[in-house]
Amino acid sequence: MIDAWNSQLIHGRPWMDGTSIAGSSAREHMVRLFSAYNYAIKSGIL
């Protein structure tokens, strides 16, 4: 699911009329998501 979401960010988002975002912005979103997952794992939430 995460890979599909990342691909949609780069190649076109259906919820935004098919527009995409810059690759650097998509990478930044992935970094933030990765950080949130790491925090949740370290905190025992996941």
N, C-alpha and C positions, 0 to 999 in steps of 0.2 A: 504494500500500500504506500509506503513512504517513497519507494522508487517511482511509482506511478505518479504520485503527487509532485515530486521533483521534476519529472518529465513534463508534466502539465505546466508547471511554472515556466519552464524553458521553451516549450514548443506550442503553448497555447492553453489558456485556462477556460474551460467550458462555462464557468460561472462568471467570466468577465468577457463574454462575446468573443472568445478565442484569442484574446490578446495575451502576450507573453511578457516576461520580465527579463532583464539582463542576466546573463549567466552569473555574474558576480553577486547580484542580489539573490539569486536562487541558492548559491553557495552559502551566503550569509544566513539565509533561512534554515538551511540544513545544519549549519554550525550551532545555531540557537536551539534547534530541536535536539541535536545530539547532546548539548549541554544540559537541557532539561531532563532528558532521559538519564544521563549520568547522575544528576542530582537526585532524581527519584530512586534510582537503584542504591546509591550510597546512603540515602535517608531511610531506606527500608520500605518505601512506598510501593516500589515494584520489586 
